[in-house]
Amino acid sequence: MEPVWKKSACILCESNCGIEIRVEGREFARIRGNKAHVESKGYTCEKALRLNHYQNSRGRLTSPMRRREDGTHEPIDWDTAIAEVAAGLARVRDEHGGAAIFRYGGGGQGNHLHGTYGQALADGLGVRYRSNAIAQEKTGEAWVEGSMFGNHTRPEFDQAEVAIFVGKNPWQSHGFPHARTTLKAIANDPERSMVVLDPKRTKSAELADIHLQLRPGTDAFCLAAILAIMVRDGHVNAEFVDRHVDDASTLFAVLADIPIDDYAERCDIAVTDLEAVASRIGRAESVATFEDLGIEQAPNSTLVSYLQRLLFVLHGSFAKPGGNHPHSWFSRRGSRLRPTPEQKYSPVTGARVLAGLIPCNSIPDEILTDHPDRFRAMIIESSNPVHSLASAPKFREAMQALDFSVVIDVAMTETARQATIVLPASSQYEKCEASFFNFHFPDNAFYLRKAVVDPLPGTMAEPEMHVRIAEALGLYDDGELQPLRDAAEAGRADFAEAYAAHMAAHPEHEPLAALILYRTLGPTLPEGLQGAAILWEMAHKIADLHPEQVARAGITANEGQLLGDAIFDAVLDSDDGVIFTRHEYDEAWDLAVTQDRRLRVNNTRMLDKLRDLGDQPTTYTSDEFPYVLAAGERRSFTANVIIRDPDWRKTDPQGALEISEADAAERGLVDGDRVRIVTPGGSAETVVAVVDTMRSGHIALPNGMGVEHPDEHGEHRIVGVSPNELTTLDWKDDFAGTPWHKHVPARLEPIGADA
Ligand code: SF4
């Protein structure tokens, strides 16, 4: 008999490559790339092939759990669990207001669809504050993008003549479709160039034409010097700047004062190398740039986000092939970044709220206080903040101080162990799901993947949980939904009319739209796709905003059909993803915020920071902590903590601490030795790997290690170091509050020495 292959997507990074899975019983016997997938076209890296370790992990939860007095958990039935979650949340809301309930997470790398139902529940409860892992990475970047372009932008490396990566190693962290193929294509093309700024000689850096192996944490100095050289030596596209940049005069004046030689010395790069980069940009037809955690979790991160974008802006690589562009969105937000949220600062510490998110490092201090506005309850979904946020001990303490908490996850994670109630979710291959990381231009695509196996008995898909909790809370009167159900049975056109009338009559239901669509439109959708109901509303938003681009993508409505329904049907029907918008390059301007086709570089806050950069330290090490630790490096077999089974790693099973040959020789260390690493936040024992890719003084631990997982005897074991046992809450960007996980001062001690 021919083996059965089922289509889905990899969930281990934001690329969400299309895959085919050969399912035998409940086992994923083999996995291969899906050549028909609209974006990835058959591409995968090695990680996708090991997804059976996620799907059939021994750590899967199969029952809701309730915390006992002694801190352990006991299984309870679903009706009890839903009732107790509703009662716990209602108690906090009624006594202290919805703002006392804090929402964290809502989706991992590939399960964003069901987070929309969780957000609707939170909105119905009056929750005002939320956060997720983006607030420890990309909120500074989001603020910069909003101020410069009014929208999120993405590079088009397929087309770029010069590709620049700043604190980014796409070979391991990907971040754009078929990353390795693209890197190799650039490396093999003598007409194109790759520039990498990274203190480590990563695989991407090895492929680069120019690798600036700078001192850790000095990217701002390096970029400022390159920009100053571009201005000094005439490598700026003066015509583009004149036509399309809003008041660059202050920027140019600040850049003219940059002490290039001094900054080159600070970042330990020869001025001639910086001049080579500036000159290569100046000669290029197109330039695309990309940043990642290497700089987003390091000193001057928001300033670096601003400076690296100036490279392509001053080059004029916007709204043309091979540049950086804004894009459409398949989401409730429409086509641009959300307007400034009502809540600009967190209620206790006054931390700046960016992109609607409270900085992750501030969360424990919003709880561990007697402030009347402190958070007293948490809803945590598909996230493991006790493991993934700075200072795990502090986050554990904060969760213990809450009046109530509910965690939704597939496994008994480090965070679930602190929760009042744990709700076991069906895995990402047991329900329909999707990623909203659809960030592409000129073609943008969306992929709704379907269940590959039945839900593990005892688990539930998140939309059903959220709807049941909302109904237990009485957030809406089910009887009021009957006309919508009747209309949905009659057909989509009737439903569209009834839905518009319902929302006009019940504006209080607007925040609950996902839940209402699930209960009314959902039952009329094909088997297993009830959870896709919220996409109907999003499809209509796309149709309203981009009708021409939808038609250009090949989606047209039949007679009597609305365009939004045509998009929705295309998404439901496809097993390989759908291109939902196709823009012309010049239309990038329509996706940016400015109506006058001008990009904004005159950012007072960033220009002040650039002016004062010379006063900032070059190094943050000391005699006590002489090393810079990158706490949480992405490697071949790390993927946050989505896969908890340590046996999934084919290489680097212990998650070794990488150290340079020079530093190892000085300390008498060889491969496989064990040392204690000590930081201001804690200490841990680790195995050592001596490498020739690190700078002296720079050491690195991988991400995703140090999680509990049962072995074949049911005994829990922990492999490797959990990086956030070593980090602290106060080590962060002074503007965005993003942590400096990639720049933690540290020392090494022989095993046995006092910590
Ligand atoms: S880890 Fe990322 S690049 Fe690798 S297969 Fe999965 S989605 Fe694709």
Residues whose N, C-alpha, C, O or C-beta is under 5 A from the ligand:
A	BS01	SF4	C10 L12 C13 S15 N16 C17 T44 C45 K47 A48 H174
